[in-house]
Amino acid sequence: MEISVKITKENKDGSADAVVRFDKAGLETLVQWGLISMLKEAINEYATADQIASRTGIAATKRRKPAIKKSIAEKKKYVKDAIRKVKK
């Protein structure tokens, strides 16, 4: 399996342009990890207070805090960590 990410340009707003290369096994892995990540995020975003309380053992509240947006640096670190895990 091969997955490589090469940042070609870093933009002023903190984003970056990148070239991602992968083989068939790498594509399958990236799609699987992407789907898992999206499902986890959706579960956390749309869970009711009662569902959250049952998972965490914390008393339910009337309002749920909005999801915290990750910074570009956090997203880059997450991707790099995921690639390292895949390569192992």
N, C-alpha and C positions, 0 to 999 in steps of 0.2 A: 504494500500500500504506500502510495506517495501523495503527500499534501505539502505544498510549499506556498508561502505568502511572501511577496516582495513588495514593500512600500515604494512606490515610484515618485510620489510627491506628497509632502505634508502641507496642508492648507492652513491659512491664518486662523480659521475658526476651530482648529483642533482636529478636524477630520483629515482623512488621507485617501489618496488614490492608490490602489494596490492591484497587483496581478496575482491571481490565485491559480495555481496549476495542481491538477490531481489526476490520478488514474481512476479506473472504474471502481475499484475497492474504496478509494479515497472519497469518491462521490457518494457512494452508499453510506459510508460512515458520516460524512458531513450532513447528509439528509437526515439520517437517524438522530444525530445529536441535535440538529436544528428542530426537528419535530418534538423531541423530548423537551427541549428548552422552551419552545412556544407553549406546549401543553402545561408545563409547570407555571409559566408566567400567567397564562389564562386562568388556571385554577386559583392562583393567589389573587389575581385582579378581581375575579367575579365571585369569589367565595363570600358567603354571608357571614355575619358576625358569629352566628351559632356554629357554623362549620369551622371557623377559625378557632373558636373556643374549644371545640371538641378535639381538634388536632393538637392544640398547645396547652390545654388545661387552664387557660386564662378565662376569666368571666367575660361573657359576651357584652359588648357595648352597642349602643344604638347606631353609631356611625363607624365606618371603617376608614382609616387613613388612606389617602390616595397612594397608589404605587409610586415609589421613588424612582425617578429616571436615573439610569446609570450614565456616568460621564463617558466620554470617548476613551479616555485612558483606561477606565475600568473595563470597557468592552474589549479593548485591545488585549488587556491582560487576560481576560476570560478566554478569548480566542486562542492566544498563545498557550495557555494552560491546557485547553482542550486538545490542541494539536500535539502537545507533549504527551498527554495521556494516550492519544491514539497511536503515537509512534512506539509506545512501550509495548 
